[in-house]
């Protein structure tokens, strides 16, 4: 082997990230947790917030609720821009088909945490992808994760509420923060509980 051949054999093919094959995402959400998840996997994105009415319809099932809101968020943002792949997402917590949205105040947070204490519940996230420059139907899917809370004492609930964490989170807890102390078991996607099942997003984009 010549000197030139040796040099050529040492040249390595650049490693590309899976996301390099896809366009930048437009995240139709102001959630810092969703943004953190996309950053953690190295996915380039920008944020365009969708202001929509998130009121639940009477009798609306949790799965239908998150599907509808994720679609609404993505569609609203897609109507504002000429080009891009828009990602809409909405997460809620459900127990016995009862939706636990973001608590209105500390007392409401206590009520939710007492309801979750020692029990299984479901976290559902609706995900919608809309390509602005192609006349295609939006891709909509829902990820469901089951979570079991430990039994919580009144003192533990009071302490957690006093941290202020529950007030901006569906179900009054954040699994990636102090509430991790109370989680006994998870069945499904951990990132879904945080607010964005990024594996599902990746799967949908590959299909598209």
Backbone torsions as a table, in degrees:
resi	resn	phi	psi	omega
1	UNK	NA	131.6	-179.6
2	UNK	-77.2	170.9	178.0
3	UNK	-62.0	-39.8	179.5
4	UNK	-64.1	-42.7	178.9
5	UNK	-60.2	-39.7	-179.8
6	UNK	-63.1	-42.7	179.8
7	UNK	-64.1	-40.3	-179.5
8	UNK	-66.2	-36.0	-178.1
9	UNK	-69.6	-20.3	-179.1
10	UNK	-88.8	-7.2	179.4
11	UNK	-75.6	124.4	-177.8
12	UNK	-100.4	140.9	176.3
13	UNK	-69.9	129.5	-179.9
14	UNK	-57.5	138.8	177.8
15	UNK	-86.4	129.0	179.4
16	UNK	-107.1	144.6	175.5
17	UNK	-76.9	149.8	177.5
18	UNK	-55.7	-35.3	-177.0
19	UNK	-70.4	-16.2	-179.0
20	UNK	-64.1	-20.7	179.8
21	UNK	-79.7	-12.1	-174.2
22	UNK	-113.1	158.5	178.2
23	UNK	-75.5	164.8	177.2
24	UNK	-63.6	142.1	178.8
25	UNK	-86.7	149.7	169.2
26	UNK	-107.2	108.7	-176.8
27	UNK	-86.3	114.3	-178.5
28	UNK	-89.3	61.9	-175.7
29	UNK	-161.2	146.0	174.1
30	UNK	-98.5	6.4	-177.8
31	UNK	-65.9	119.7	177.1
32	UNK	-66.7	-26.3	-179.2
33	UNK	-71.1	-40.1	177.0
34	UNK	-64.7	-41.3	177.6
35	UNK	-62.4	-41.2	179.5
36	UNK	-62.7	-38.8	-179.6
37	UNK	-65.1	-44.6	178.5
38	UNK	-63.2	-40.2	177.4
39	UNK	-64.2	-37.7	-175.6
40	UNK	-64.4	-28.5	178.6
41	UNK	-99.0	3.7	175.9
42	UNK	77.7	25.5	-178.3
43	UNK	-88.9	120.2	178.5
44	UNK	-69.5	138.1	-178.4
45	UNK	-159.1	164.4	168.3
46	UNK	-133.4	161.9	-174.6
47	UNK	-109.7	128.5	170.2
48	UNK	-130.0	109.5	-172.2
49	UNK	-75.4	137.5	175.8
50	UNK	-104.1	116.8	176.2
51	UNK	-93.2	106.7	-178.6
52	UNK	-130.7	163.2	174.8
53	UNK	-80.6	117.2	-176.4
54	UNK	-100.0	18.4	178.8
55	UNK	-64.1	132.8	179.3
56	UNK	-79.2	138.8	176.2
57	UNK	-71.6	150.4	176.5
58	UNK	-59.7	126.6	177.8
59	UNK	76.1	5.1	-178.6
60	UNK	-70.6	128.3	-179.8
61	UNK	-70.1	149.9	-179.1
62	UNK	-53.4	-42.4	-179.1
63	UNK	-66.0	-41.5	178.1
64	UNK	-65.5	-35.6	-178.8
65	UNK	-63.0	-50.2	-177.8
66	UNK	-72.0	-31.9	174.8
67	UNK	-62.5	-47.3	-177.3
68	UNK	-62.9	-44.6	-177.6
69	UNK	-70.0	-38.9	178.3
70	UNK	-64.0	-39.3	178.1
71	UNK	-66.3	-42.2	-179.8
72	UNK	-63.1	-44.1	179.8
73	UNK	-60.8	-48.3	-177.8
74	UNK	-65.7	-39.7	-177.9
75	UNK	-67.4	-42.2	179.2
76	UNK	-61.0	-46.2	-179.5
77	UNK	-68.1	-40.1	-179.8
78	UNK	-61.6	-28.9	179.7
79	UNK	-74.2	-14.4	-177.2
80	UNK	-94.5	-17.2	-174.9
81	UNK	-123.5	156.4	-175.4
82	UNK	-89.8	-28.6	-174.5
83	UNK	-147.5	143.0	177.2
84	UNK	141.4	167.4	177.3
85	UNK	-108.4	110.7	-173.9
86	UNK	-94.4	133.1	177.2
87	UNK	-112.5	117.1	173.6
88	UNK	-109.8	142.3	-179.9
89	UNK	-148.7	148.0	175.6
90	UNK	-147.1	135.1	-176.3
91	UNK	-121.3	139.7	173.9
92	UNK	-142.1	163.0	178.6
93	UNK	-112.1	134.7	-178.2
94	UNK	-131.8	138.0	174.9
95	UNK	-139.8	124.4	-175.6
96	UNK	55.3	39.9	-179.6
97	UNK	64.0	12.6	177.1
98	UNK	-101.8	123.3	-177.1
99	UNK	-81.9	131.9	174.2
100	UNK	-106.7	101.9	178.6
101	UNK	-84.6	-168.1	177.0
102	UNK	-65.8	133.9	-178.6
103	UNK	-64.7	147.3	-179.0
104	UNK	-80.7	-26.4	179.7
105	UNK	-162.2	-176.4	-177.0
106	UNK	-61.6	-39.6	-178.3
107	UNK	-66.3	-38.1	177.2
108	UNK	-66.4	-37.3	176.7
109	UNK	-63.5	-41.8	177.2
110	UNK	-60.8	-42.0	179.6
111	UNK	-59.6	-45.1	-179.2
112	UNK	-65.2	-44.3	-178.0
113	UNK	-66.1	-35.3	175.6
114	UNK	-66.0	-35.7	178.1
115	UNK	-67.9	-36.4	-179.5
116	UNK	-79.5	-23.1	-173.4
117	UNK	-54.5	123.6	175.7
118	UNK	71.5	15.0	-173.9
119	UNK	-132.1	161.1	171.2
120	UNK	-83.4	147.3	170.3
121	UNK	-145.4	172.9	-179.9
122	UNK	-115.1	141.9	171.2
123	UNK	-112.9	122.4	-177.9
124	UNK	-117.7	133.9	175.4
125	UNK	-126.0	122.6	171.8
126	UNK	-86.7	137.1	-179.1
127	UNK	-126.5	129.6	177.4
128	UNK	-129.7	136.4	174.7
129	UNK	-119.3	130.4	179.0
130	UNK	-129.4	124.4	174.5
131	UNK	-92.5	116.4	-172.7
132	UNK	-67.6	-34.1	-171.5
133	UNK	-95.7	7.2	176.8
134	UNK	-129.3	137.5	-178.8
135	UNK	-83.7	73.5	179.0
136	UNK	-119.9	155.3	176.0
137	UNK	-67.1	141.6	176.0
138	UNK	-60.3	148.9	173.9
139	UNK	-96.1	121.6	-175.9
140	UNK	-126.9	134.1	178.0
141	UNK	-149.3	163.7	179.5
142	UNK	-130.0	132.6	174.9
143	UNK	-106.0	135.3	179.5
144	UNK	-122.8	131.0	177.3
145	UNK	-126.7	137.2	177.5
146	UNK	-98.2	136.5	-177.3
147	UNK	-131.9	136.8	176.6
148	UNK	-114.2	125.5	175.7
149	UNK	-88.0	148.7	169.4
150	UNK	-74.6	165.6	172.9
151	UNK	-66.4	127.8	-178.6
152	UNK	-107.2	133.7	174.1
153	UNK	-80.8	162.8	176.9
154	UNK	-60.2	-36.2	-179.9
155	UNK	-65.6	-39.6	178.9
156	UNK	-66.9	-41.0	178.4
157	UNK	-64.0	-45.4	179.4
158	UNK	-60.5	-42.6	179.5
159	UNK	-62.7	-46.5	-176.5
160	UNK	-65.7	-40.9	177.5
161	UNK	-62.5	-36.7	-178.4
162	UNK	-66.4	-18.9	178.6
163	UNK	-73.9	-17.3	-178.8
164	UNK	83.6	-6.4	-178.0
165	UNK	-62.7	-39.8	-172.1
166	UNK	-65.0	-24.8	-165.7
167	UNK	-67.2	-25.7	-178.8
168	UNK	-110.2	24.1	-175.4
169	UNK	-130.5	136.0	174.8
170	UNK	-60.0	133.8	-178.7
171	UNK	79.2	-0.1	175.8
172	UNK	67.4	29.1	174.7
173	UNK	-155.2	154.9	174.2
174	UNK	-121.0	115.1	-174.2
175	UNK	-65.6	-25.8	-176.6
176	UNK	-86.2	-0.2	-177.2
177	UNK	-120.1	-139.0	-172.9
178	UNK	-66.7	-24.0	179.1
179	UNK	-67.1	-12.1	175.9
180	UNK	-57.2	-25.0	178.3
181	UNK	-63.0	-22.4	-171.5
182	UNK	-108.1	1.2	-176.0
183	UNK	-90.7	119.6	-179.0
184	UNK	-91.1	-35.3	-174.7
185	UNK	-158.6	148.4	176.4
186	UNK	-132.1	136.4	173.2
187	UNK	-121.8	103.1	-179.2
188	UNK	126.3	-156.5	-172.1
189	UNK	-81.9	117.7	178.9
190	UNK	-62.2	-41.9	-177.6
191	UNK	-66.5	-25.3	174.5
192	UNK	-62.1	-38.1	179.4
193	UNK	-67.9	-30.5	175.9
194	UNK	-72.5	-24.7	177.2
195	UNK	131.5	-6.8	178.8
196	UNK	-151.4	109.0	176.1
197	UNK	-75.9	84.2	-169.5
198	UNK	-63.9	-28.9	176.6
199	UNK	-64.1	-40.4	177.4
200	UNK	-64.0	-41.4	177.6
201	UNK	-59.0	-46.5	179.6
202	UNK	-60.7	-42.9	-179.3
203	UNK	-63.6	-43.8	-179.1
204	UNK	-64.1	-40.9	-179.1
205	UNK	-67.7	-37.9	176.3
206	UNK	-63.3	-38.5	177.9
207	UNK	-65.7	-35.8	-178.0
208	UNK	-71.7	NA	NA
